């Protein structure tokens, strides 16, 4: 799930419960080249895991990254 950013230039999607956001970010970067930040340090609720994406790149770059992310998630 992901709430719409309210004026910020970050997206903060939530991962499924039980997923380690740090390990997820490292695997995502290694397999797809997508760089994001684990949400652990950004005030998420205990027991949840999030990712923090910057949404400032051009739309074409974001589209390509989301396509890679979608492929990655299907393989999980």
PQR file with spaces between the fields and no chain letter, atoms N, CA, C, O and H, PARSE charges and radii, in Angstrom:
ATOM       1  N    UNK     1       0.838   -1.183    0.000 -0.4000 1.5000
ATOM       2  CA   UNK     1       0.000    0.000    0.000 -0.0000 2.0000
ATOM       3  C    UNK     1       0.877    1.240    0.000  0.5500 1.7000
ATOM       4  O    UNK     1       2.034    1.196    0.419 -0.5500 1.4000
ATOM       5  N    UNK     2       0.321    2.335   -0.469 -0.4000 1.5000
ATOM       6  CA   UNK     2       1.077    3.584   -0.492 -0.0000 2.0000
ATOM       7  C    UNK     2       0.102    4.754   -0.467  0.5500 1.7000
ATOM       8  O    UNK     2      -0.805    4.836   -1.296 -0.5500 1.4000
ATOM       9  H    UNK     2      -0.618    2.371   -0.810  0.4000 1.0000
ATOM      10  N    UNK     3       0.292    5.638    0.468 -0.4000 1.5000
ATOM      11  CA   UNK     3      -0.515    6.849    0.511 -0.0000 2.0000
ATOM      12  C    UNK     3       0.053    7.866   -0.463  0.5500 1.7000
ATOM      13  O    UNK     3       1.257    7.893   -0.715 -0.5500 1.4000
ATOM      14  H    UNK     3       1.029    5.571    1.141  0.4000 1.0000
ATOM      15  N    UNK     4      -0.818    8.701   -1.009 -0.4000 1.5000
ATOM      16  CA   UNK     4      -0.360    9.765   -1.896 -0.0000 2.0000
ATOM      17  C    UNK     4       0.487   10.746   -1.094  0.5500 1.7000
ATOM      18  O    UNK     4       0.089   11.145    0.001 -0.5500 1.4000
ATOM      19  H    UNK     4      -1.797    8.679   -0.804  0.4000 1.0000
ATOM      20  N    UNK     5       1.662   11.147   -1.623 -0.4000 1.5000
ATOM      21  CA   UNK     5       2.466   12.146   -0.914 -0.0000 2.0000
ATOM      22  C    UNK     5       1.685   13.458   -0.828  0.5500 1.7000
ATOM      23  O    UNK     5       1.139   13.931   -1.824 -0.5500 1.4000
ATOM      24  H    UNK     5       1.985   10.823   -2.512  0.4000 1.0000
ATOM      25  N    UNK     6       1.639   14.027    0.347 -0.4000 1.5000
ATOM      26  CA   UNK     6       0.915   15.279    0.546 -0.0000 2.0000
ATOM      27  C    UNK     6       1.826   16.476    0.404  0.5500 1.7000
ATOM      28  O    UNK     6       2.070   17.181    1.383 -0.5500 1.4000
ATOM      29  H    UNK     6       2.083   13.643    1.157  0.4000 1.0000
ATOM      30  N    UNK     7       2.332   16.724   -0.783 -0.4000 1.5000
ATOM      31  CA   UNK     7       3.197   17.863   -1.009 -0.0000 2.0000
ATOM      32  C    UNK     7       4.676   17.531   -0.892  0.5500 1.7000
ATOM      33  O    UNK     7       5.518   18.368   -1.215 -0.5500 1.4000
ATOM      34  H    UNK     7       2.134   16.151   -1.579  0.4000 1.0000
ATOM      35  N    UNK     8       5.006   16.348   -0.446 -0.4000 1.5000
ATOM      36  CA   UNK     8       6.406   15.935   -0.346 -0.0000 2.0000
ATOM      37  C    UNK     8       6.848   15.308   -1.661  0.5500 1.7000
ATOM      38  O    UNK     8       6.019   14.991   -2.514 -0.5500 1.4000
ATOM      39  H    UNK     8       4.321   15.668   -0.183  0.4000 1.0000
ATOM      40  N    UNK     9       8.134   15.133   -1.820 -0.4000 1.5000
ATOM      41  CA   UNK     9       8.636   14.488   -3.033 -0.0000 2.0000
ATOM      42  C    UNK     9       9.147   13.086   -2.733  0.5500 1.7000
ATOM      43  O    UNK     9      10.114   12.622   -3.336 -0.5500 1.4000
ATOM      44  H    UNK     9       8.808   15.390   -1.128  0.4000 1.0000
ATOM      45  N    UNK    10       8.485   12.419   -1.794 -0.4000 1.5000
ATOM      46  CA   UNK    10       8.796   11.042   -1.434 -0.0000 2.0000
ATOM      47  C    UNK    10       7.523   10.207   -1.476  0.5500 1.7000
ATOM      48  O    UNK    10       6.436   10.690   -1.157 -0.5500 1.4000
ATOM      49  H    UNK    10       7.699   12.796   -1.304  0.4000 1.0000
ATOM      50  N    UNK    11       7.673    8.960   -1.870 -0.4000 1.5000
ATOM      51  CA   UNK    11       6.612    7.968   -1.722 -0.0000 2.0000
ATOM      52  C    UNK    11       7.080    7.018   -0.619  0.5500 1.7000
ATOM      53  O    UNK    11       8.274    6.751   -0.487 -0.5500 1.4000
ATOM      54  H    UNK    11       8.556    8.568   -2.129  0.4000 1.0000
ATOM      55  N    UNK    12       6.144    6.519    0.159 -0.4000 1.5000
ATOM      56  CA   UNK    12       6.473    5.709    1.332 -0.0000 2.0000
ATOM      57  C    UNK    12       5.592    4.458    1.352  0.5500 1.7000
ATOM      58  O    UNK    12       4.748    4.306    2.236 -0.5500 1.4000
ATOM      59  H    UNK    12       5.174    6.736    0.052  0.4000 1.0000
ATOM      60  N    UNK    13       5.791    3.548    0.363 -0.4000 1.5000
ATOM      61  CA   UNK    13       4.948    2.350    0.321 -0.0000 2.0000
ATOM      62  C    UNK    13       5.265    1.377    1.453  0.5500 1.7000
ATOM      63  O    UNK    13       6.403    1.268    1.909 -0.5500 1.4000
ATOM      64  H    UNK    13       6.477    3.671   -0.355  0.4000 1.0000
ATOM      65  N    UNK    14       4.222    0.677    1.887 -0.4000 1.5000
ATOM      66  CA   UNK    14       4.368   -0.317    2.940 -0.0000 2.0000
ATOM      67  C    UNK    14       4.534   -1.697    2.326  0.5500 1.7000
ATOM      68  O    UNK    14       3.833   -2.059    1.380 -0.5500 1.4000
ATOM      69  H    UNK    14       3.297    0.767    1.517  0.4000 1.0000
ATOM      70  N    UNK    15       5.463   -2.457    2.872 -0.4000 1.5000
ATOM      71  CA   UNK    15       5.681   -3.841    2.463 -0.0000 2.0000
ATOM      72  C    UNK    15       4.768   -4.751    3.283  0.5500 1.7000
ATOM      73  O    UNK    15       4.187   -4.335    4.285 -0.5500 1.4000
ATOM      74  H    UNK    15       6.032   -2.163    3.640  0.4000 1.0000
ATOM      75  N    UNK    16       4.657   -5.981    2.842 -0.4000 1.5000
ATOM      76  CA   UNK    16       3.881   -6.969    3.601 -0.0000 2.0000
ATOM      77  C    UNK    16       4.520   -7.172    4.964  0.5500 1.7000
ATOM      78  O    UNK    16       5.735   -7.053    5.119 -0.5500 1.4000
ATOM      79  H    UNK    16       5.129   -6.320    2.027  0.4000 1.0000
ATOM      80  N    UNK    17       3.681   -7.480    5.955 -0.4000 1.5000
ATOM      81  CA   UNK    17       4.187   -7.755    7.297 -0.0000 2.0000
ATOM      82  C    UNK    17       5.194   -8.890    7.255  0.5500 1.7000
ATOM      83  O    UNK    17       5.046   -9.847    6.496 -0.5500 1.4000
ATOM      84  H    UNK    17       2.694   -7.576    5.830  0.4000 1.0000
ATOM      85  N    UNK    18       6.216   -8.765    8.081 -0.4000 1.5000
ATOM      86  CA   UNK    18       7.224   -9.807    8.198 -0.0000 2.0000
ATOM      87  C    UNK    18       8.415   -9.640    7.270  0.5500 1.7000
ATOM      88  O    UNK    18       9.381  -10.397    7.367 -0.5500 1.4000
ATOM      89  H    UNK    18       6.336   -7.987    8.698  0.4000 1.0000
ATOM      90  N    UNK    19       8.365   -8.661    6.369 -0.4000 1.5000
ATOM      91  CA   UNK    19       9.484   -8.437    5.456 -0.0000 2.0000
ATOM      92  C    UNK    19      10.457   -7.460    6.110  0.5500 1.7000
ATOM      93  O    UNK    19      10.045   -6.427    6.638 -0.5500 1.4000
ATOM      94  H    UNK    19       7.580   -8.047    6.290  0.4000 1.0000
ATOM      95  N    UNK    20      11.734   -7.785    6.074 -0.4000 1.5000
ATOM      96  CA   UNK    20      12.782   -6.907    6.596 -0.0000 2.0000
ATOM      97  C    UNK    20      13.070   -5.849    5.536  0.5500 1.7000
ATOM      98  O    UNK    20      13.568   -6.175    4.459 -0.5500 1.4000
ATOM      99  H    UNK    20      12.068   -8.624    5.645  0.4000 1.0000
ATOM     100  N    UNK    21      12.765   -4.596    5.826 -0.4000 1.5000
ATOM     101  CA   UNK    21      12.934   -3.547    4.819 -0.0000 2.0000
ATOM     102  C    UNK    21      14.392   -3.333    4.428  0.5500 1.7000
ATOM     103  O    UNK    21      14.674   -3.004    3.276 -0.5500 1.4000
ATOM     104  H    UNK    21      12.361   -4.331    6.701  0.4000 1.0000
ATOM     105  N    UNK    22      15.321   -3.514    5.361 -0.4000 1.5000
ATOM     106  CA   UNK    22      16.740   -3.359    5.033 -0.0000 2.0000
ATOM     107  C    UNK    22      17.192   -4.421    4.029  0.5500 1.7000
ATOM     108  O    UNK    22      17.845   -4.102    3.035 -0.5500 1.4000
ATOM     109  H    UNK    22      15.092   -3.782    6.296  0.4000 1.0000
ATOM     110  N    UNK    23      16.847   -5.669    4.291 -0.4000 1.5000
ATOM     111  CA   UNK    23      17.220   -6.762    3.387 -0.0000 2.0000
ATOM     112  C    UNK    23      16.532   -6.588    2.034  0.5500 1.7000
ATOM     113  O    UNK    23      17.138   -6.838    0.993 -0.5500 1.4000
ATOM     114  H    UNK    23      16.317   -5.928    5.098  0.4000 1.0000
ATOM     115  N    UNK    24      15.265   -6.158    2.047 -0.4000 1.5000
ATOM     116  CA   UNK    24      14.515   -5.953    0.811 -0.0000 2.0000
ATOM     117  C    UNK    24      15.195   -4.904   -0.064  0.5500 1.7000
ATOM     118  O    UNK    24      15.350   -5.101   -1.269 -0.5500 1.4000
ATOM     119  H    UNK    24      14.772   -5.955    2.893  0.4000 1.0000
ATOM     120  N    UNK    25      15.600   -3.791    0.543 -0.4000 1.5000
ATOM     121  CA   UNK    25      16.252   -2.706   -0.208 -0.0000 2.0000
ATOM     122  C    UNK    25      17.552   -3.187   -0.843  0.5500 1.7000
ATOM     123  O    UNK    25      17.837   -2.867   -1.997 -0.5500 1.4000
ATOM     124  H    UNK    25      15.474   -3.631    1.522  0.4000 1.0000
ATOM     125  N    UNK    26      18.333   -3.946   -0.099 -0.4000 1.5000
ATOM     126  CA   UNK    26      19.605   -4.439   -0.647 -0.0000 2.0000
ATOM     127  C    UNK    26      19.369   -5.393   -1.816  0.5500 1.7000
ATOM     128  O    UNK    26      20.043   -5.293   -2.841 -0.5500 1.4000
ATOM     129  H    UNK    26      18.102   -4.205    0.839  0.4000 1.0000
ATOM     130  N    UNK    27      18.421   -6.312   -1.672 -0.4000 1.5000
ATOM     131  CA   UNK    27      18.121   -7.250   -2.746 -0.0000 2.0000
ATOM     132  C    UNK    27      17.565   -6.517   -3.963  0.5500 1.7000
ATOM     133  O    UNK    27      17.933   -6.825   -5.097 -0.5500 1.4000
ATOM     134  H    UNK    27      17.874   -6.393   -0.839  0.4000 1.0000
ATOM     135  N    UNK    28      16.684   -5.553   -3.731 -0.4000 1.5000
ATOM     136  CA   UNK    28      16.109   -4.769   -4.825 -0.0000 2.0000
ATOM     137  C    UNK    28      17.204   -4.049   -5.607  0.5500 1.7000
ATOM     138  O    UNK    28      17.197   -4.054   -6.838 -0.5500 1.4000
ATOM     139  H    UNK    28      16.385   -5.303   -2.810  0.4000 1.0000
ATOM     140  N    UNK    29      18.136   -3.435   -4.901 -0.4000 1.5000
ATOM     141  CA   UNK    29      19.219   -2.709   -5.562 -0.0000 2.0000
ATOM     142  C    UNK    29      20.119   -3.658   -6.352  0.5500 1.7000
ATOM     143  O    UNK    29      20.494   -3.363   -7.487 -0.5500 1.4000
ATOM     144  H    UNK    29      18.142   -3.431   -3.901  0.4000 1.0000
ATOM     145  N    UNK    30      20.462   -4.788   -5.755 -0.4000 1.5000
ATOM     146  CA   UNK    30      21.348   -5.745   -6.415 -0.0000 2.0000
ATOM     147  C    UNK    30      20.718   -6.331   -7.676  0.5500 1.7000
ATOM     148  O    UNK    30      21.402   -6.517   -8.683 -0.5500 1.4000
ATOM     149  H    UNK    30      20.158   -5.027   -4.833  0.4000 1.0000
ATOM     150  N    UNK    31      19.418   -6.623   -7.624 -0.4000 1.5000
ATOM     151  CA   UNK    31      18.770   -7.306   -8.740 -0.0000 2.0000
ATOM     152  C    UNK    31      18.198   -6.380   -9.806  0.5500 1.7000
ATOM     153  O    UNK    31      18.031   -6.792  -10.953 -0.5500 1.4000
ATOM     154  H    UNK    31      18.863   -6.472   -6.806  0.4000 1.0000
ATOM     155  N    UNK    32      17.892   -5.127   -9.442 -0.4000 1.5000
ATOM     156  CA   UNK    32      17.218   -4.251  -10.403 -0.0000 2.0000
ATOM     157  C    UNK    32      17.924   -2.932  -10.663  0.5500 1.7000
ATOM     158  O    UNK    32      17.645   -2.264  -11.658 -0.5500 1.4000
ATOM     159  H    UNK    32      18.028   -4.792   -8.510  0.4000 1.0000
ATOM     160  N    UNK    33      18.839   -2.551   -9.775 -0.4000 1.5000
ATOM     161  CA   UNK    33      19.483   -1.244   -9.897 -0.0000 2.0000
ATOM     162  C    UNK    33      18.645   -0.112   -9.312  0.5500 1.7000
ATOM     163  O    UNK    33      19.057    1.047   -9.372 -0.5500 1.4000
ATOM     164  H    UNK    33      19.065   -3.095   -8.966  0.4000 1.0000
ATOM     165  N    UNK    34      17.475   -0.423   -8.747 -0.4000 1.5000
ATOM     166  CA   UNK    34      16.625    0.598   -8.127 -0.0000 2.0000
ATOM     167  C    UNK    34      17.195    0.920   -6.749  0.5500 1.7000
ATOM     168  O    UNK    34      17.471    0.028   -5.948 -0.5500 1.4000
ATOM     169  H    UNK    34      17.140   -1.364   -8.699  0.4000 1.0000
ATOM     170  N    UNK    35      17.364    2.207   -6.497 -0.4000 1.5000
ATOM     171  CA   UNK    35      17.875    2.642   -5.208 -0.0000 2.0000
ATOM     172  C    UNK    35      16.750    3.326   -4.442  0.5500 1.7000
ATOM     173  O    UNK    35      16.136    4.276   -4.929 -0.5500 1.4000
ATOM     174  H    UNK    35      17.140    2.932   -7.149  0.4000 1.0000
ATOM     175  N    UNK    36      16.492    2.832   -3.243 -0.4000 1.5000
ATOM     176  CA   UNK    36      15.543    3.457   -2.325 -0.0000 2.0000
ATOM     177  C    UNK    36      16.111    3.290   -0.922  0.5500 1.7000
ATOM     178  O    UNK    36      17.172    2.692   -0.738 -0.5500 1.4000
ATOM     179  H    UNK    36      16.991    2.060   -2.848  0.4000 1.0000
ATOM     180  N    UNK    37      15.405    3.817    0.051 -0.4000 1.5000
ATOM     181  CA   UNK    37      15.884    3.797    1.429 -0.0000 2.0000
ATOM     182  C    UNK    37      14.925    2.971    2.270  0.5500 1.7000
ATOM     183  O    UNK    37      13.710    3.081    2.104 -0.5500 1.4000
ATOM     184  H    UNK    37      14.543    4.302   -0.099  0.4000 1.0000
ATOM     185  N    UNK    38      15.456    2.135    3.182 -0.4000 1.5000
ATOM     186  CA   UNK    38      14.563    1.426    4.084 -0.0000 2.0000
ATOM     187  C    UNK    38      13.772    2.436    4.914  0.5500 1.7000
ATOM     188  O    UNK    38      14.311    3.464    5.326 -0.5500 1.4000
ATOM     189  H    UNK    38      16.443    2.046    3.317  0.4000 1.0000
ATOM     190  N    UNK    39      12.524    2.150    5.151 -0.4000 1.5000
ATOM     191  CA   UNK    39      11.699    3.072    5.912 -0.0000 2.0000
ATOM     192  C    UNK    39      11.914    3.015    7.408  0.5500 1.7000
ATOM     193  O    UNK    39      11.304    3.791    8.143 -0.5500 1.4000
ATOM     194  H    UNK    39      12.087    1.316    4.816  0.4000 1.0000
ATOM     195  N    UNK    40      12.763    2.122    7.879 -0.4000 1.5000
ATOM     196  CA   UNK    40      12.949    1.908    9.322 -0.0000 2.0000
ATOM     197  C    UNK    40      13.212    3.193   10.099  0.5500 1.7000
ATOM     198  O    UNK    40      12.752    3.333   11.233 -0.5500 1.4000
ATOM     199  H    UNK    40      13.259    1.491    7.281  0.4000 1.0000
ATOM     200  N    UNK    41      13.928    4.109    9.519 -0.4000 1.5000
ATOM     201  CA   UNK    41      14.312    5.319   10.236 -0.0000 2.0000
ATOM     202  C    UNK    41      13.358    6.482   10.089  0.5500 1.7000
ATOM     203  O    UNK    41      13.709    7.604   10.453 -0.5500 1.4000
ATOM     204  H    UNK    41      14.301    3.996    8.598  0.4000 1.0000
ATOM     205  N    UNK    42      12.162    6.255    9.567 -0.4000 1.5000
ATOM     206  CA   UNK    42      11.268    7.369    9.270 -0.0000 2.0000
ATOM     207  C    UNK    42       9.947    7.313   10.026  0.5500 1.7000
ATOM     208  O    UNK    42       8.927    7.777    9.517 -0.5500 1.4000
ATOM     209  H    UNK    42      11.877    5.343    9.272  0.4000 1.0000
ATOM     210  N    UNK    43       9.948    6.759   11.215 -0.4000 1.5000
ATOM     211  CA   UNK    43       8.781    6.824   12.076 -0.0000 2.0000
ATOM     212  C    UNK    43       7.643    5.887   11.731  0.5500 1.7000
ATOM     213  O    UNK    43       6.492    6.160   12.071 -0.5500 1.4000
ATOM     214  H    UNK    43      10.777    6.382   11.629  0.4000 1.0000
ATOM     215  N    UNK    44       7.942    4.796   11.067 -0.4000 1.5000
ATOM     216  CA   UNK    44       6.872    3.837   10.762 -0.0000 2.0000
ATOM     217  C    UNK    44       6.384    3.164   12.031  0.5500 1.7000
ATOM     218  O    UNK    44       7.091    3.128   13.037 -0.5500 1.4000
ATOM     219  H    UNK    44       8.877    4.573   10.791  0.4000 1.0000
ATOM     220  N    UNK    45       5.187    2.638   11.979 -0.4000 1.5000
ATOM     221  CA   UNK    45       4.614    1.931   13.125 -0.0000 2.0000
ATOM     222  C    UNK    45       5.419    0.669   13.413  0.5500 1.7000
ATOM     223  O    UNK    45       5.858   -0.002   12.479 -0.5500 1.4000
ATOM     224  H    UNK    45       4.612    2.668   11.161  0.4000 1.0000
ATOM     225  N    UNK    46       5.620    0.333   14.680 -0.4000 1.5000
ATOM     226  CA   UNK    46       6.368   -0.891   15.015 -0.0000 2.0000
ATOM     227  C    UNK    46       5.745   -2.116   14.343  0.5500 1.7000
ATOM     228  O    UNK    46       4.524   -2.266   14.297 -0.5500 1.4000
ATOM     229  H    UNK    46       5.263    0.878   15.439  0.4000 1.0000
ATOM     230  N    UNK    47       6.614   -2.988   13.822 -0.4000 1.5000
ATOM     231  CA   UNK    47       6.156   -4.216   13.190 -0.0000 2.0000
ATOM     232  C    UNK    47       5.786   -4.071   11.730  0.5500 1.7000
ATOM     233  O    UNK    47       5.336   -5.032   11.107 -0.5500 1.4000
ATOM     234  H    UNK    47       7.606   -2.866   13.859  0.4000 1.0000
ATOM     235  N    UNK    48       5.970   -2.882   11.174 -0.4000 1.5000
ATOM     236  CA   UNK    48       5.691   -2.677    9.751 -0.0000 2.0000
ATOM     237  C    UNK    48       6.999   -2.386    9.030  0.5500 1.7000
ATOM     238  O    UNK    48       8.010   -2.071    9.658 -0.5500 1.4000
ATOM     239  H    UNK    48       6.336   -2.101   11.681  0.4000 1.0000
ATOM     240  N    UNK    49       6.970   -2.493    7.730 -0.4000 1.5000
ATOM     241  CA   UNK    49       8.161   -2.215    6.927 -0.0000 2.0000
ATOM     242  C    UNK    49       7.745   -1.354    5.743  0.5500 1.7000
ATOM     243  O    UNK    49       6.724   -1.604    5.101 -0.5500 1.4000
ATOM     244  H    UNK    49       6.149   -2.748    7.220  0.4000 1.0000
ATOM     245  N    UNK    50       8.544   -0.351    5.469 -0.4000 1.5000
ATOM     246  CA   UNK    50       8.264    0.571    4.373 -0.0000 2.0000
ATOM     247  C    UNK    50       9.518    0.800    3.545  0.5500 1.7000
ATOM     248  O    UNK    50      10.627    0.455    3.954 -0.5500 1.4000
ATOM     249  H    UNK    50       9.373   -0.149    5.990  0.4000 1.0000
ATOM     250  N    UNK    51       9.319    1.387    2.380 -0.4000 1.5000
ATOM     251  CA   UNK    51      10.400    1.860    1.525 -0.0000 2.0000
ATOM     252  C    UNK    51      10.185    3.349    1.322  0.5500 1.7000
ATOM     253  O    UNK    51       9.051    3.826    1.352 -0.5500 1.4000
ATOM     254  H    UNK    51       8.418    1.667    2.048  0.4000 1.0000
ATOM     255  N    UNK    52      11.256    4.075    1.119 -0.4000 1.5000
ATOM     256  CA   UNK    52      11.140    5.503    0.831 -0.0000 2.0000
ATOM     257  C    UNK    52      11.774    5.764   -0.528  0.5500 1.7000
ATOM     258  O    UNK    52      12.974    5.574   -0.722 -0.5500 1.4000
ATOM     259  H    UNK    52      12.178    3.688    1.095  0.4000 1.0000
ATOM     260  N    UNK    53      10.938    6.203   -1.463 -0.4000 1.5000
ATOM     261  CA   UNK    53      11.371    6.513   -2.819 -0.0000 2.0000
ATOM     262  C    UNK    53      11.294    8.015   -3.053  0.5500 1.7000
ATOM     263  O    UNK    53      10.326    8.660   -2.650 -0.5500 1.4000
ATOM     264  H    UNK    53       9.963    6.357   -1.305  0.4000 1.0000
ATOM     265  N    UNK    54      12.295    8.565   -3.693 -0.4000 1.5000
ATOM     266  CA   UNK    54      12.235    9.945   -4.158 -0.0000 2.0000
ATOM     267  C    UNK    54      11.475    9.938   -5.483  0.5500 1.7000
ATOM     268  O    UNK    54      11.754    9.116   -6.356 -0.5500 1.4000
ATOM     269  H    UNK    54      13.082    8.042   -4.020  0.4000 1.0000
ATOM     270  N    UNK    55      10.523   10.843   -5.631 -0.4000 1.5000
ATOM     271  CA   UNK    55       9.723   10.875   -6.853 -0.0000 2.0000
ATOM     272  C    UNK    55      10.006   12.135   -7.680  0.5500 1.7000
ATOM     273  O    UNK    55       9.108   12.669   -8.331 -0.5500 1.4000
ATOM     274  H    UNK    55      10.296   11.511   -4.922  0.4000 1.0000
ATOM     275  N    UNK    56      11.249   12.603   -7.651 -0.4000 1.5000
ATOM     276  CA   UNK    56      11.646   13.780   -8.417 -0.0000 2.0000
ATOM     277  C    UNK    56      12.176   13.482   -9.820  0.5500 1.7000
ATOM     278  O    UNK    56      12.141   14.371  -10.671 -0.5500 1.4000
ATOM     279  H    UNK    56      11.979   12.169   -7.122  0.4000 1.0000
ATOM     280  N    UNK    57      12.668   12.266  -10.100 -0.4000 1.5000
ATOM     281  CA   UNK    57      13.180   12.008  -11.442 -0.0000 2.0000
ATOM     282  C    UNK    57      12.092   12.222  -12.498  0.5500 1.7000
ATOM     283  O    UNK    57      10.903   12.256  -12.181 -0.5500 1.4000
ATOM     284  H    UNK    57      12.696   11.544   -9.409  0.4000 1.0000
ATOM     285  N    UNK    58      12.520   12.365  -13.766 -0.4000 1.5000
ATOM     286  CA   UNK    58      11.529   12.491  -14.842 -0.0000 2.0000
ATOM     287  C    UNK    58      10.571   11.297  -14.847  0.5500 1.7000
ATOM     288  O    UNK    58      10.935   10.194  -14.440 -0.5500 1.4000
ATOM     289  H    UNK    58      13.486   12.337  -14.024  0.4000 1.0000
ATOM     290  N    UNK    59       9.362   11.529  -15.305 -0.4000 1.5000
ATOM     291  CA   UNK    59       8.326   10.496  -15.292 -0.0000 2.0000
ATOM     292  C    UNK    59       8.768    9.217  -15.996  0.5500 1.7000
ATOM     293  O    UNK    59       8.432    8.122  -15.545 -0.5500 1.4000
ATOM     294  H    UNK    59       9.066   12.425  -15.636  0.4000 1.0000
ATOM     295  N    UNK    60       9.513    9.336  -17.087 -0.4000 1.5000
ATOM     296  CA   UNK    60       9.973    8.151  -17.816 -0.0000 2.0000
ATOM     297  C    UNK    60      10.902    7.295  -16.946  0.5500 1.7000
ATOM     298  O    UNK    60      10.856    6.067  -17.018 -0.5500 1.4000
ATOM     299  H    UNK    60       9.787   10.226  -17.453  0.4000 1.0000
ATOM     300  N    UNK    61      11.731    7.926  -16.137 -0.4000 1.5000
ATOM     301  CA   UNK    61      12.638    7.195  -15.249 -0.0000 2.0000
ATOM     302  C    UNK    61      11.833    6.486  -14.163  0.5500 1.7000
ATOM     303  O    UNK    61      12.104    5.329  -13.842 -0.5500 1.4000
ATOM     304  H    UNK    61      11.769    8.923  -16.078  0.4000 1.0000
ATOM     305  N    UNK    62      10.848    7.176  -13.599 -0.4000 1.5000
ATOM     306  CA   UNK    62      10.003    6.558  -12.578 -0.0000 2.0000
ATOM     307  C    UNK    62       9.217    5.399  -13.170  0.5500 1.7000
ATOM     308  O    UNK    62       9.090    4.351  -12.537 -0.5500 1.4000
ATOM     309  H    UNK    62      10.628    8.116  -13.860  0.4000 1.0000
ATOM     310  N    UNK    63       8.686    5.573  -14.378 -0.4000 1.5000
ATOM     311  CA   UNK    63       7.950    4.479  -15.031 -0.0000 2.0000
ATOM     312  C    UNK    63       8.830    3.251  -15.205  0.5500 1.7000
ATOM     313  O    UNK    63       8.390    2.130  -14.947 -0.5500 1.4000
ATOM     314  H    UNK    63       8.789    6.424  -14.892  0.4000 1.0000
ATOM     315  N    UNK    64      10.069    3.453  -15.641 -0.4000 1.5000
ATOM     316  CA   UNK    64      10.992    2.334  -15.824 -0.0000 2.0000
ATOM     317  C    UNK    64      11.292    1.658  -14.484  0.5500 1.7000
ATOM     318  O    UNK    64      11.313    0.430  -14.399 -0.5500 1.4000
ATOM     319  H    UNK    64      10.426    4.364  -15.850  0.4000 1.0000
ATOM     320  N    UNK    65      11.522    2.447  -13.451 -0.4000 1.5000
ATOM     321  CA   UNK    65      11.806    1.885  -12.127 -0.0000 2.0000
ATOM     322  C    UNK    65      10.608    1.094  -11.603  0.5500 1.7000
ATOM     323  O    UNK    65      10.780    0.020  -11.027 -0.5500 1.4000
ATOM     324  H    UNK    65      11.506    3.444  -13.520  0.4000 1.0000
ATOM     325  N    UNK    66       9.405    1.612  -11.797 -0.4000 1.5000
ATOM     326  CA   UNK    66       8.215    0.910  -11.307 -0.0000 2.0000
ATOM     327  C    UNK    66       7.969   -0.377  -12.092  0.5500 1.7000
ATOM     328  O    UNK    66       7.456   -1.351  -11.539 -0.5500 1.4000
ATOM     329  H    UNK    66       9.265    2.484  -12.265  0.4000 1.0000
ATOM     330  N    UNK    67       8.326   -0.387  -13.360 -0.4000 1.5000
ATOM     331  CA   UNK    67       8.229   -1.609  -14.152 -0.0000 2.0000
ATOM     332  C    UNK    67       9.200   -2.664  -13.615  0.5500 1.7000
ATOM     333  O    UNK    67       8.840   -3.832  -13.468 -0.5500 1.4000
ATOM     334  H    UNK    67       8.742    0.404  -13.809  0.4000 1.0000
ATOM     335  N    UNK    68      10.425   -2.242  -13.325 -0.4000 1.5000
ATOM     336  CA   UNK    68      11.411   -3.161  -12.742 -0.0000 2.0000
ATOM     337  C    UNK    68      10.957   -3.646  -11.371  0.5500 1.7000
ATOM     338  O    UNK    68      11.111   -4.822  -11.041 -0.5500 1.4000
ATOM     339  H    UNK    68      10.717   -1.293  -13.444  0.4000 1.0000
ATOM     340  N    UNK    69      10.394   -2.730  -10.568 -0.4000 1.5000
ATOM     341  CA   UNK    69       9.902   -3.101   -9.246 -0.0000 2.0000
ATOM     342  C    UNK    69       8.773   -4.124   -9.360  0.5500 1.7000
ATOM     343  O    UNK    69       8.726   -5.089   -8.598 -0.5500 1.4000
ATOM     344  H    UNK    69      10.269   -1.775  -10.836  0.4000 1.0000
ATOM     345  N    UNK    70       7.880   -3.915  -10.297 -0.4000 1.5000
ATOM     346  CA   UNK    70       6.780   -4.852  -10.508 -0.0000 2.0000
ATOM     347  C    UNK    70       7.295   -6.237  -10.873  0.5500 1.7000
ATOM     348  O    UNK    70       6.825   -7.237  -10.331 -0.5500 1.4000
ATOM     349  H    UNK    70       7.918   -3.130  -10.917  0.4000 1.0000
ATOM     350  N    UNK    71       8.252   -6.302  -11.783 -0.4000 1.5000
ATOM     351  CA   UNK    71       8.855   -7.590  -12.157 -0.0000 2.0000
ATOM     352  C    UNK    71       9.521   -8.253  -10.953  0.5500 1.7000
ATOM     353  O    UNK    71       9.385   -9.458  -10.742 -0.5500 1.4000
ATOM     354  H    UNK    71       8.635   -5.490  -12.224  0.4000 1.0000
ATOM     355  N    UNK    72      10.242   -7.453  -10.169 -0.4000 1.5000
ATOM     356  CA   UNK    72      10.916   -7.948   -8.975 -0.0000 2.0000
ATOM     357  C    UNK    72       9.905   -8.526   -7.989  0.5500 1.7000
ATOM     358  O    UNK    72      10.124   -9.604   -7.437 -0.5500 1.4000
ATOM     359  H    UNK    72      10.352   -6.474  -10.341  0.4000 1.0000
ATOM     360  N    UNK    73       8.809   -7.819   -7.765 -0.4000 1.5000
ATOM     361  CA   UNK    73       7.798   -8.266   -6.800 -0.0000 2.0000
ATOM     362  C    UNK    73       7.125   -9.556   -7.251  0.5500 1.7000
ATOM     363  O    UNK    73       6.771  -10.391   -6.419 -0.5500 1.4000
ATOM     364  H    UNK    73       8.631   -6.943   -8.214  0.4000 1.0000
ATOM     365  N    UNK    74       6.947   -9.727   -8.545 -0.4000 1.5000
ATOM     366  CA   UNK    74       6.348  -10.977   -9.050 -0.0000 2.0000
ATOM     367  C    UNK    74       7.247  -12.178   -8.774  0.5500 1.7000
ATOM     368  O    UNK    74       6.759  -13.297   -8.616 -0.5500 1.4000
ATOM     369  H    UNK    74       7.234   -9.049   -9.221  0.4000 1.0000
ATOM     370  N    UNK    75       8.552  -11.951   -8.715 -0.4000 1.5000
ATOM     371  CA   UNK    75       9.507  -13.046   -8.473 -0.0000 2.0000
ATOM     372  C    UNK    75       9.642  -13.378   -6.988  0.5500 1.7000
ATOM     373  O    UNK    75      10.241  -14.399   -6.647 -0.5500 1.4000
ATOM     374  H    UNK    75       8.948  -11.042   -8.843  0.4000 1.0000
ATOM     375  N    UNK    76       9.116  -12.563   -6.117 -0.4000 1.5000
ATOM     376  CA   UNK    76       9.266  -12.770   -4.672 -0.0000 2.0000
ATOM     377  C    UNK    76       8.313  -13.825   -4.157  0.5500 1.7000
ATOM     378  O    UNK    76       8.308  -14.122   -2.962 -0.5500 1.4000
ATOM     379  H    UNK    76       8.630  -11.734   -6.393  0.4000 1.0000
